[in-house]
Amino acid sequence: MSWTPATASDRASPATWRSQPWWPLAACLLALLLVGAATFTRTWHALEFKTFDVLTALAAPQRSTLPVVILAIDEPTFQELQQTWPFPRSVHAALLQRLHADGAAAVGFDVVFAEPSTEAEDAALDSAIALAGPVVLAAEREKIDSSNAALWLDVLPLQRFLDAGADAGDAGVEPDDDFVVRRAPVARESFALRLAQRAAEARGQQRPALRHFDWIGYRGARGTFDTRSYYQALEPGLLPAGFFKNKIVLVGRSTRTATELTRRQADLFNSPFGTAGGERLFPGVELQATLVDNYLTGGGLRSVHEGWTLALVLLVLPVLLWGNRRLPLAGAAALAATLVGAIALGSWWLFARFQLWWPPLLPAAAAVAIYGAAALAGYAAVRQRARQTRAMFAQYVPPAVVERLIAHPELMRLGGESREVTLMFTDLASFTTLSEQLSADQTVEVLTAYFNAMTPIVHATGGTLDKFIGDAVMAFWGAPLDDPQHAEHAVAAAVAMQQAMQALVAGLAARGLPPIHMRIGLHTGRVVVGNVGSEQRFSYTAIGDAVNLAARLEGANKAFGTGILLSAATAAQLPPTVALRALDDVIVKGKTEPVRVFTPCDDATVREASSAALAAFHARDWHGAEAQLARVLERLPGDLAATRLLARVAEARALPPDAPWQPAVSLDKL
């Protein structure tokens, strides 16, 4: 059989080994799209609100630098005054007189005086308003549902109170879906803003413009502002004279129970502090005090532009993709956790230091989603690579080697690398004659039995089965995994394969068929191993001069009458326990340096005599060479290798002394 260069196998496509760097990116982008879709859900908004609540509880200073006093219409007030709600307006008039006498900077009533009471009561209040300093009264908007539409009605204080000098402002707030008040009022003339403006004027400050902020900057939980009971300002001696001097006073309902007022009448709202384990209910009057503080001190929060969040996500994406590609699984997870922690810390820092609300949920969820998607894509790629590795190399190498390649893919570099390997080529002598006596099915049956017998031996010794070429086998040792003993393992495989042939030959003889013989060529050298072929078909194979020499040595067995022929390069790597007989020196086509060839031999006398014969032949000691070859033929009558060398001795002896002479023989002449 003559060997031709390797052709591509159709067992797999090169796409199975081609890297797919866009897989993780595509998975991450899909994950980001899912996260983006989630931002439109109520659950997402609820989680963002809870994040705001937690940051509020953590960042709240638990105090206010603004001189604010809240006069709470609470349970003790109802008990002390023995009045039912609403109080007579003369009571409020008496309160205004006390506050004016103390020099309060401004007074805000978080109470809507929209309906007239008795003339005397209303007159007492508008007289007190006219005499007192700046007074702001609450207004509100009421929704009226009809069969056709929903109408909003502005409920203002009585005009007589406004004519007396009071201002009015909308005291309404807009709770979120979970009924927690977080957002600043949308009304441009809100109650808190009007009170802040009047208080600033009264204290000699420039009238503040509308300071835009989106979110309420809570100063603390309920009770953060100085809060006194309403009745304490009315009864002499309970609060010292001048207690309210230059202070902003807010009057409103504040009760913890519903004994006197319903919850709506009590003007209670849910606060962010309930999420963090604090008291959930927050009085409306204290909420107005918080808004006044935000207007005058700049404590309200503004939203960070969404573009910054998008920019951060776009920055996190390549970082996490790099981490998942370059770092081990634990390292990539630690990187993702660090980024999430940094995002949370940054959000808190902006919240507490700069009064900026930057929701950390989206970038944190994006980071987790990117990491998870990249990790899943990596896991899928590993699984696919494992399947591809198993599918490809299971055809060539033992299962244990396949599993090791899967567990340690760095041990192989697909696509081509230079390796020193020991190559084997086999061929069945007389198979053409045998196949002429068999049907096509019988020929395939014999070949199948032959390959089934040889393949396990190759695998058992750690070899890689490259391909079947007709009735020939190509295999190599030393790739894809390193094998320092590749030459020894290849020779052991060759010996075992020749032993396995005995059973096959016996089977053919039992069927009355002629015998066949296997020839094996072995050579060790550097080759390029890797995936070779076209984009349609390819195989894991070896290419190089060493491959050609191994194939030529297989054919040279016929000339030497041997079943195994190996080169000196292979013999040099074998331990002394492997007994070899030196046969001759051959020259490969295209090469000038001769190669000594060997065959396994257990007879020590034959081995010694063969080596001595070659040494004498090279020294032109024709008599000595003939004597040693005679010893070989005595032990092995008719030995073809000894006979051929004996004939070459005779030819050399007949040459003139000065005639050119080459002790090596060309393989082309064998």
Long-range contacts (C-beta under 8 A, 24 or more apart in sequence): 1-427, 1-428, 1-469, 1-470, 1-471, 1-472, 1-554, 1-555, 2-555, 3-425, 3-469, 3-472, 3-474, 3-548, 3-551, 3-552, 3-554, 3-555, 4-469, 5-543, 6-466, 6-467, 6-474, 6-532, 6-539, 6-541, 6-542, 6-543, 6-547, 7-467, 7-533, 8-532, 8-533, 8-534, 8-536, 8-537, 8-538, 8-539, 9-467, 9-533, 9-537, 9-538, 9-539, 10-536, 10-537, 11-391, 11-392, 11-395, 11-539, 12-388, 12-391, 12-392, 12-538, 13-535, 13-536, 13-537, 13-538, 14-531, 14-533, 14-535, 14-538, 16-384, 16-388, 16-391, 16-392, 17-388, 17-392, 17-414, 17-415, 17-531, 20-381, 23-377, 23-380, 23-381, 24-321, 24-324, 24-325, 24-373, 24-374, 24-377, 24-378, 24-381, 25-321, 26-377, 27-373, 27-374, 27-376, 27-377, 28-317, 28-320, 28-321, 28-369, 28-370, 28-373, 28-374, 28-377, 30-373, 31-369, 31-370, 31-372, 31-373, 32-313, 32-317, 32-366, 32-369, 32-370, 34-369, 35-362, 35-365, 35-366, 35-369, 38-365, 39-362, 42-177, 44-361, 45-176, 45-177, 46-177, 46-178, 47-361, 48-359, 48-361, 49-176, 49-177, 49-178, 49-180, 49-182, 50-275, 51-347, 51-359, 51-360, 51-361, 52-182, 52-215, 52-272, 52-357, 52-359, 53-180, 53-182, 53-272, 53-273, 53-274, 53-275, 53-276, 54-275, 54-276, 55-347, 55-348, 55-351, 55-352, 56-218, 56-272, 56-273, 56-276, 56-351, 57-221, 57-272, 57-273, 57-275, 57-276, 57-278, 58-276, 58-348, 58-352, 59-348, 59-351, 59-352, 60-218, 60-219, 60-220, 60-221, 60-224, 60-273, 61-219, 61-220, 62-219, 62-220, 62-221, 62-224, 63-219, 63-220, 63-224, 64-219, 64-220, 64-224, 64-225, 64-289, 64-293, 64-297, 65-297, 66-248, 66-292, 66-293, 66-296, 66-297, 67-105, 67-246, 67-247, 67-248, 68-225, 68-226, 68-247, 68-248, 68-249, 68-250, 68-289, 68-292, 68-293, 69-225, 69-226, 69-227, 69-228, 69-243, 69-244, 69-247, 69-248, 69-249, 69-250, 70-225, 70-226, 70-227, 70-228, 70-249, 70-250, 70-251, 70-252, 70-254, 70-283, 70-285, 70-286, 70-289, 71-95, 71-228, 71-229, 71-230, 71-232, 71-233, 71-249, 71-250, 71-251, 71-252, 72-227, 72-228, 72-229, 72-230, 72-252, 72-253, 72-254, 72-255, 72-283, 72-285, 73-230, 73-251, 73-252, 73-253, 73-254, 73-255, 74-229, 74-230, 74-253, 74-254, 74-255, 74-256, 75-255, 75-256, 75-257, 75-259, 75-260, 76-229, 76-231, 77-229, 77-230, 77-231, 78-259, 78-260, 80-229, 80-231, 80-235, 81-230, 81-231, 81-234, 84-260, 85-253, 85-260, 85-261, 85-265, 86-111, 86-117, 88-117, 88-121, 89-113, 89-117, 89-121, 89-122, 89-124, 89-125, 90-120, 90-121, 90-124, 90-125, 91-234, 92-125, 92-128, 92-251, 93-124, 93-125, 93-127, 93-128, 94-128, 94-234, 95-230, 95-233, 95-234, 95-251, 96-125, 96-128, 96-129, 96-131, 96-132, 96-135, 97-128, 97-131, 97-132, 98-233, 98-234, 98-244, 99-132, 99-133, 99-233, 99-244, 99-249, 100-128, 100-131, 100-132, 100-133, 102-241, 102-242, 102-243, 102-244, 102-245, 103-242, 103-244, 103-245, 103-246, 104-132, 104-133, 104-244, 104-245, 104-246, 104-247, 104-248, 104-249, 105-133, 105-134, 105-199, 105-202, 105-203, 105-246, 105-247, 105-248, 106-133, 106-134, 106-135, 106-136, 106-195, 106-198, 106-199, 106-202, 106-248, 106-249, 107-132, 107-133, 107-134, 107-135, 107-136, 107-248, 107-249, 107-250, 107-251, 108-135, 108-136, 108-137, 108-138, 108-191, 108-192, 108-195, 108-248, 108-249, 108-250, 108-251, 108-288, 108-292, 109-135, 109-136, 109-137, 109-138, 109-251, 109-252, 110-138, 110-171, 110-191, 110-250, 110-251, 110-252, 110-253, 110-267, 110-284, 110-285, 110-288, 111-137, 111-138, 111-251, 111-252, 111-253, 112-137, 112-138, 112-139, 112-140, 112-155, 112-157, 112-171, 113-137, 113-157, 113-158, 113-161, 114-155, 114-156, 114-157, 114-158, 115-158, 116-158, 122-158, 122-160, 122-161, 125-161, 126-160, 126-161, 126-163, 126-164, 127-164, 129-161, 129-164, 129-165, 129-166, 130-164, 130-165, 133-202, 134-167, 134-198, 134-199, 134-201, 134-202, 135-165, 135-166, 135-167, 136-166, 136-167, 136-168, 136-169, 136-191, 136-194, 136-195, 136-198, 137-161, 137-162, 137-166, 137-167, 137-168, 137-169, 138-168, 138-169, 138-170, 138-171, 138-191, 139-168, 139-169, 139-170, 139-171, 139-191, 140-170, 140-171, 140-172, 141-170, 141-172, 167-194, 167-195, 167-198, 168-194, 169-193, 169-194, 169-195, 171-284, 171-288, 173-269, 173-284, 173-287, 175-269, 175-270, 178-270, 179-269, 179-270, 180-269, 180-270, 180-271, 180-272, 180-274, 180-275, 181-216, 181-269, 181-270, 181-271, 181-282, 181-287, 182-215, 182-216, 182-272, 183-214, 183-215, 183-216, 184-213, 184-214, 184-215, 184-216, 184-291, 184-294, 184-300, 185-291, 190-291, 191-288, 192-288, 192-291, 192-292, 192-294, 192-295, 193-291, 193-295, 195-248, 195-250, 195-288, 195-292, 196-291, 196-292, 196-295, 196-296, 197-295, 199-248, 199-292, 199-296, 200-296, 203-246, 208-295, 208-296, 211-294, 211-295, 211-298, 211-300, 212-302, 213-294, 213-300, 213-301, 213-302, 213-355, 214-300, 214-301, 214-302, 214-303, 214-357, 215-300, 215-301, 215-302, 215-303, 215-357, 216-287, 216-290, 216-291, 216-294, 216-300, 216-301, 217-290, 217-293, 217-294, 217-299, 217-300, 217-301, 217-355, 218-271, 218-272, 218-273, 218-290, 219-290, 219-293, 219-299, 221-271, 221-273, 221-278, 221-279, 222-271, 222-273, 222-278, 222-279, 222-281, 222-282, 222-283, 222-286, 223-286, 224-286, 225-286, 225-289, 225-290, 227-254, 227-286, 248-289, 248-292, 250-285, 250-288, 250-289, 250-292, 251-285, 252-283, 252-284, 252-285, 252-286, 252-288, 253-283, 253-284, 253-285, 254-283, 254-285, 254-286, 256-281, 298-355, 299-355, 300-355, 301-351, 301-355, 301-356, 301-357, 302-355, 302-356, 302-357, 303-356, 303-357, 303-358, 304-350, 304-356, 304-357, 304-358, 308-358, 309-358, 309-359, 309-362, 309-363, 312-343, 312-363, 313-362, 313-363, 313-366, 316-363, 316-366, 316-367, 316-370, 317-366, 317-370, 320-367, 320-370, 320-371, 320-374, 321-370, 321-374, 323-371, 324-371, 324-374, 324-375, 324-378, 325-374, 325-378, 329-375, 332-371, 332-374, 332-375, 333-371, 333-375, 335-371, 336-367, 336-368, 336-370, 336-371, 339-367, 340-364, 340-367, 340-368, 343-367, 385-409, 392-540, 393-464, 393-480, 393-540, 395-465, 396-464, 396-465, 396-466, 396-540, 397-459, 397-462, 397-463, 397-464, 397-465, 397-480, 397-481, 398-459, 398-460, 398-462, 401-462, 401-480, 401-481, 404-481, 405-480, 405-481, 411-480, 411-481, 411-482, 412-480, 412-481, 413-530, 414-530, 414-531, 415-530, 415-531, 416-528, 416-529, 416-530, 416-531, 416-532, 417-528, 417-529, 417-530, 418-526, 418-527, 418-528, 419-478, 419-479, 419-526, 419-527, 419-528, 419-529, 419-542, 420-478, 420-486, 420-524, 420-525, 420-526, 421-476, 421-477, 421-478, 421-479, 421-486, 421-524, 421-525, 421-526, 421-527, 421-529, 421-542, 421-546, 422-476, 422-477, 422-478, 422-486, 422-487, 422-489, 422-490, 422-522, 422-523, 422-524, 422-570, 422-573, 423-474, 423-475, 423-476, 423-490, 423-522, 423-523, 423-524, 423-525, 423-527, 423-542, 423-546, 423-547, 423-550, 424-458, 424-463, 424-473, 424-474, 424-475, 424-476, 424-477, 424-490, 424-493, 424-494, 424-520, 424-521, 424-522, 424-550, 425-472, 425-473, 425-474, 425-520, 425-521, 425-550, 425-551, 425-553, 425-554, 426-454, 426-472, 426-473, 426-497, 426-518, 426-519, 426-520, 426-521, 426-554, 427-471, 427-472, 427-518, 427-519, 427-554, 427-555, 428-471, 428-472, 428-516, 428-517, 428-518, 429-516, 429-517, 429-518, 429-519, 429-558, 430-514, 430-515, 430-516, 430-517, 431-471, 431-516, 433-514, 434-508, 434-513, 434-514, 434-516, 437-513, 437-514, 438-513, 446-504, 446-508, 447-471, 449-504, 449-507, 450-504, 453-497, 453-500, 453-501, 453-503, 453-504, 454-497, 454-500, 457-493, 457-496, 457-497, 457-500, 458-493, 460-493, 460-496, 461-489, 461-490, 461-492, 461-493, 461-496, 462-486, 462-489, 463-489, 463-490, 463-493, 464-540, 466-539, 466-540, 466-541, 466-542, 467-539, 467-541, 472-554, 474-541, 476-527, 476-529, 476-542, 479-529, 479-542, 480-529, 480-540, 486-524, 486-573, 487-522, 487-524, 487-570, 487-573, 487-574, 488-573, 488-574, 488-575, 488-578, 490-522, 490-524, 490-570, 491-522, 491-564, 491-566, 491-570, 491-574, 491-578, 491-600, 494-520, 494-522, 494-564, 494-566, 494-600, 495-564, 495-600, 498-563, 498-564, 517-563, 518-563, 519-554, 519-555, 519-557, 519-558, 519-562, 519-563, 519-564, 519-565, 520-554, 520-557, 520-563, 520-564, 520-565, 521-550, 521-551, 521-552, 521-553, 521-554, 521-555, 521-556, 521-557, 521-565, 521-566, 522-550, 522-553, 522-564, 522-565, 522-566, 522-567, 522-570, 523-549, 523-550, 523-553, 523-566, 523-567, 523-569, 523-570, 524-567, 524-569, 524-570, 524-572, 524-573, 525-549, 525-569, 548-588, 549-588, 549-595, 552-588, 552-589, 552-667, 553-597, 555-667, 556-586, 556-597, 556-667, 556-670, 558-670, 559-640, 559-644, 559-670, 560-584, 560-597, 560-599, 560-640, 560-641, 560-644, 560-670, 561-639, 561-640, 561-641, 562-599, 562-641, 563-599, 564-599, 564-600, 565-597, 565-598, 565-599, 566-597, 566-598, 566-599, 567-595, 567-596, 567-597, 567-598, 568-595, 568-596, 568-597, 568-598, 569-595, 570-598, 571-596, 571-598, 579-604, 579-607, 580-607, 581-606, 581-607, 581-610, 582-607, 582-610, 582-611, 582-614, 583-610, 583-641, 583-645, 584-614, 584-641, 584-644, 584-645, 584-664, 584-665, 585-614, 585-663, 585-664, 585-665, 586-664, 586-665, 586-666, 586-667, 586-670, 587-662, 587-664, 587-665, 587-666, 587-667, 588-667, 589-666, 589-667, 589-668, 594-663, 594-664, 599-641, 603-635, 603-636, 605-631, 605-635, 606-632, 606-635, 606-636, 609-635, 610-641, 610-642, 613-642, 613-645, 614-645, 617-645, 617-648, 617-649, 617-652, 617-663, 618-663, 620-652, 620-661, 622-649, 622-652, 622-653, 625-649
